[in-house]
Amino acid sequence: MRLAQISVEEYEVDEDQIGWLRVLYKGEIRWAMPKMRFGSFEMPSKEWVEKYGSMLGVWIVGQTTPDERDGESFLVWDGFTFLKGKVPQEALVDFPYARLYFTENWSMLFSDMKDKNRFVLKHLVDNSMFSIDRTKDAECITIVDGKFNHNVLLDKDGITVLEGTSGNTIVMDKDGNVAVTVSGNVTVTADGDVTVTASGDAKVEATGDAIVKGTTVKLNNATGKILTDLTSTPACLFTGKPFPGVPTCKAG
């Protein structure tokens, strides 16, 4: 077995479509046929060779026939090895417990340390990522859309959803609270009833209009009152007009 170079510049498509690879073997460019794992079919593409060819060496086995003991009739490539200093950093973080798989545009990382189990699927072009992290006391699942900057985080504190362009967020925490933060309008449309039930406060705050449309609007099952200011009388006792600065409530 001999460690050879992948022939990057002289790459050609394998016309037999079985995984042949051009290698620099003993100073000569030659074809080598693959030795594949059971149940696998993996061929290096032109893009893969261009991206990783200078980082990897390829193990070559020379095959001979009984009457050609001094010659090598054909070559078999048996696998790759990273050259010194070329191992990706993400594979070294949890070495030797990290298992890294990579294609032209994707990488898949498994890390199996005792208290730090991780699975990370990443798109190498825009850095979109899906991660399951089972690190003790920091367990979480993360989804990152590198193209649109959307994010979803599931952890011990709850669920957080972030819309990348506006920065709008929805947070549902472990205590049952829900917080919706938006920079634009909020619209709830339903063919039936809309019910908001909370054991604590339910607040609606808007710098513009807060509009509720319905055949009937009930406060405390139609027994409540509308107050525009909790600290004073809603309107002047003499003129009947609302005090300056007091919000206006309209019904009809």
C-alpha positions as CSV (number, residue, x, y, z in Angstrom):
1,M,0.0,0.0,0.0
2,R,1.3,3.4,-0.9
3,L,0.1,7.0,-0.1
4,A,-0.4,8.9,-3.4
5,Q,-1.8,12.2,-4.4
6,I,-5.2,12.9,-5.9
7,S,-4.8,14.3,-9.4
8,V,-6.7,17.5,-9.1
9,E,-5.8,19.3,-12.3
10,E,-6.2,16.1,-14.5
11,Y,-9.6,15.2,-13.1
12,E,-11.8,13.4,-15.7
13,V,-15.3,11.9,-15.4
14,D,-15.3,8.2,-14.8
15,E,-17.0,6.9,-18.0
16,D,-17.7,3.5,-16.4
17,Q,-19.5,5.3,-13.5
18,I,-18.1,3.0,-10.9
19,G,-15.9,5.4,-9.0
20,W,-12.5,5.4,-10.8
21,L,-10.2,8.1,-9.7
22,R,-7.1,9.6,-11.3
23,V,-4.1,9.6,-9.0
24,L,-0.4,10.6,-9.1
25,Y,1.2,7.2,-8.4
26,K,5.0,7.0,-8.5
27,G,5.2,10.1,-10.6
28,E,2.6,8.9,-13.2
29,I,-1.0,9.9,-13.6
30,R,-3.0,6.7,-13.5
31,W,-6.6,5.5,-13.0
32,A,-7.4,3.7,-9.7
33,M,-10.7,1.8,-9.2
34,P,-12.5,2.0,-5.8
35,K,-12.7,-0.3,-2.9
36,M,-16.0,0.6,-1.3
37,R,-17.5,-0.2,2.0
38,F,-20.3,-2.7,2.2
39,G,-23.6,-1.1,1.2
40,S,-22.1,2.1,-0.1
41,F,-21.6,3.8,-3.5
42,E,-19.5,6.9,-3.2
43,M,-17.8,8.6,-6.1
44,P,-15.6,11.7,-5.8
45,S,-17.0,14.4,-8.1
46,K,-14.9,17.1,-9.9
47,E,-16.2,19.7,-7.3
48,W,-15.2,17.5,-4.4
49,V,-11.8,16.8,-5.8
50,E,-11.2,20.5,-6.4
51,K,-12.3,21.4,-2.9
52,Y,-10.5,18.7,-0.9
53,G,-7.9,17.2,-3.3
54,S,-5.0,19.3,-1.9
55,M,-6.0,18.4,1.7
56,L,-6.0,14.6,1.3
57,G,-3.7,11.8,0.4
58,V,-5.2,8.7,-1.2
59,W,-4.1,5.1,-0.2
60,I,-3.3,3.0,-3.2
61,V,-3.0,-0.8,-3.5
62,G,-1.2,-2.1,-6.6
63,Q,-2.8,-5.2,-8.0
64,T,-0.9,-7.8,-10.0
65,T,-1.7,-11.1,-11.8
66,P,0.4,-14.2,-11.1
67,D,2.4,-13.8,-14.2
68,E,3.1,-10.1,-13.6
69,R,4.7,-10.3,-10.2
70,D,7.0,-7.3,-10.9
71,G,4.3,-5.2,-12.5
72,E,1.1,-3.4,-11.4
73,S,-1.6,-4.1,-13.8
74,F,-4.1,-1.8,-12.2
75,L,-4.6,0.2,-9.0
76,V,-7.2,0.3,-6.3
77,W,-7.8,3.3,-4.1
78,D,-8.6,2.2,-0.6
79,G,-9.4,5.4,1.2
80,F,-8.2,8.9,2.1
81,T,-6.2,10.5,4.9
82,F,-5.9,14.2,5.8
83,L,-2.5,15.6,5.3
84,K,-0.8,17.0,8.4
85,G,-2.2,20.4,9.3
86,K,-5.2,20.0,7.0
87,V,-7.7,18.4,9.3
88,P,-10.8,20.6,9.7
89,Q,-10.9,22.4,13.0
90,E,-14.5,21.2,13.8
91,A,-13.2,17.6,13.8
92,L,-10.4,18.5,16.3
93,V,-12.6,20.1,18.9
94,D,-13.7,16.7,20.4
95,F,-10.9,14.6,19.0
96,P,-10.9,11.6,18.9
97,Y,-14.7,11.4,19.6
98,A,-15.7,13.4,16.5
99,R,-16.7,11.7,13.3
100,L,-16.9,14.1,10.3
101,Y,-18.4,13.4,6.9
102,F,-18.3,15.9,4.1
103,T,-19.5,16.4,0.5
104,E,-19.2,19.3,-1.9
105,N,-21.8,21.4,0.0
106,W,-22.6,19.6,3.2
107,S,-20.9,18.4,6.4
108,M,-22.2,16.1,9.0
109,L,-20.6,15.9,12.4
110,F,-21.1,13.3,15.2
111,S,-19.5,13.8,18.6
112,D,-19.8,11.0,21.2
113,M,-18.1,12.3,24.3
114,K,-19.7,10.9,27.5
115,D,-21.3,14.2,28.6
116,K,-21.1,16.0,25.3
117,N,-23.1,14.4,22.5
118,R,-23.6,16.5,19.4
119,F,-25.0,16.0,15.9
120,V,-24.5,18.9,13.5
121,L,-25.7,19.1,9.9
122,K,-24.3,22.1,8.1
123,H,-24.6,23.7,4.6
124,L,-21.1,24.8,3.7
125,V,-22.2,27.6,1.3
126,D,-24.5,29.7,3.5
127,N,-23.8,28.1,6.9
128,S,-27.4,26.9,7.4
129,M,-27.3,24.5,10.3
130,F,-29.3,21.9,12.2
131,S,-27.9,20.8,15.6
132,I,-28.9,18.5,18.4
133,D,-26.7,19.1,21.4
134,R,-26.9,16.8,24.4
135,T,-24.1,18.4,26.4
136,K,-24.9,17.9,30.1
137,D,-27.0,20.8,31.5
138,A,-26.9,22.7,28.2
139,E,-29.1,20.4,26.1
140,C,-30.7,22.2,23.1
141,I,-31.8,21.8,19.5
142,T,-30.9,24.7,17.1
143,I,-32.1,25.5,13.6
144,V,-30.3,28.3,11.7
145,D,-31.3,29.5,8.2
146,G,-28.1,31.0,6.9
147,K,-29.8,32.4,3.8
148,F,-32.6,34.3,5.5
149,N,-31.2,34.5,9.1
150,H,-34.2,32.8,10.7
151,N,-33.5,31.0,14.0
152,V,-35.3,28.4,16.1
153,L,-34.0,27.5,19.6
154,L,-35.4,24.7,21.8
155,D,-33.7,24.5,25.2
156,K,-34.4,24.0,28.9
157,D,-35.9,27.5,29.2
158,G,-38.4,27.0,26.4
159,I,-38.8,27.8,22.7
160,T,-37.6,30.9,20.8
161,V,-38.4,31.7,17.2
162,L,-36.6,34.6,15.4
163,E,-37.6,36.0,12.0
164,G,-34.4,37.2,10.4
165,T,-35.4,40.2,8.4
166,S,-37.6,42.0,10.9
167,G,-36.2,40.7,14.1
168,N,-39.7,39.7,15.3
169,T,-39.6,37.0,18.0
170,I,-41.9,34.5,19.7
171,V,-40.8,33.2,23.0
172,M,-42.6,30.4,24.9
173,D,-40.9,29.8,28.3
174,K,-41.1,26.8,30.6
175,D,-43.3,28.7,33.0
176,G,-46.1,29.0,30.5
177,N,-45.5,32.6,29.4
178,V,-45.7,33.6,25.8
179,A,-44.1,36.8,24.5
180,V,-44.5,38.1,21.0
181,T,-42.3,41.0,19.9
182,V,-42.9,42.6,16.5
183,S,-41.7,45.7,14.7
184,G,-44.7,45.8,12.4
185,N,-48.4,45.0,12.6
186,V,-50.1,42.0,14.4
187,T,-53.2,40.6,12.7
188,V,-55.3,37.7,14.1
189,T,-57.9,36.5,11.6
190,A,-60.3,33.6,12.4
191,D,-63.6,32.3,11.0
192,G,-64.7,31.3,14.5
193,D,-64.0,32.6,18.0
194,V,-60.7,34.0,19.2
195,T,-60.0,33.1,22.8
196,V,-57.1,34.4,24.9
197,T,-56.8,32.8,28.3
198,A,-54.1,33.7,30.8
199,S,-53.6,33.0,34.5
200,G,-51.7,36.3,34.7
201,D,-52.0,39.5,32.8
202,A,-52.9,39.7,29.1
203,K,-51.5,42.9,27.6
204,V,-52.0,44.4,24.2
205,E,-49.7,47.4,23.5
206,A,-49.5,49.3,20.2
207,T,-48.0,52.6,19.1
208,G,-50.8,52.7,16.5
209,D,-54.4,51.6,16.7
210,A,-55.5,48.5,18.7
211,I,-58.6,47.3,16.8
212,V,-61.1,44.6,18.0
213,K,-63.8,43.7,15.5
214,G,-66.7,41.5,16.4
215,T,-70.5,41.3,16.4
216,T,-70.3,41.7,20.2
217,V,-67.4,42.8,22.3
218,K,-67.8,41.6,25.9
219,L,-65.8,42.7,28.9
220,N,-65.9,40.3,31.9
221,N,-68.8,38.6,30.2
222,A,-70.6,41.9,29.4
223,T,-70.5,43.1,33.1
224,G,-67.2,45.0,32.9
225,K,-66.4,48.7,32.3
226,I,-64.1,50.5,29.9
227,L,-61.6,52.7,31.7
228,T,-59.2,54.9,29.7
229,D,-57.1,55.9,32.8
230,L,-56.9,53.7,35.9
231,T,-55.9,56.6,38.1
232,S,-58.5,59.2,37.2
233,T,-62.1,59.7,36.0
234,P,-62.1,58.9,32.3
235,A,-63.8,62.2,31.4
236,C,-64.4,65.6,32.8
237,L,-67.5,65.7,35.1
238,F,-68.5,69.2,33.7
239,T,-67.8,69.0,30.0
240,G,-68.0,65.2,29.5
241,K,-64.9,65.3,27.4
242,P,-61.9,63.0,27.9
243,F,-58.9,64.5,29.6
244,P,-56.0,65.5,27.3
245,G,-53.7,62.6,26.6
246,V,-56.2,60.0,27.7
247,P,-56.7,57.2,25.0
248,T,-59.9,57.2,23.1
249,C,-62.2,54.1,23.2
250,K,-64.7,53.7,20.4
251,A,-67.6,51.2,20.3
252,G,-70.2,50.7,17.7
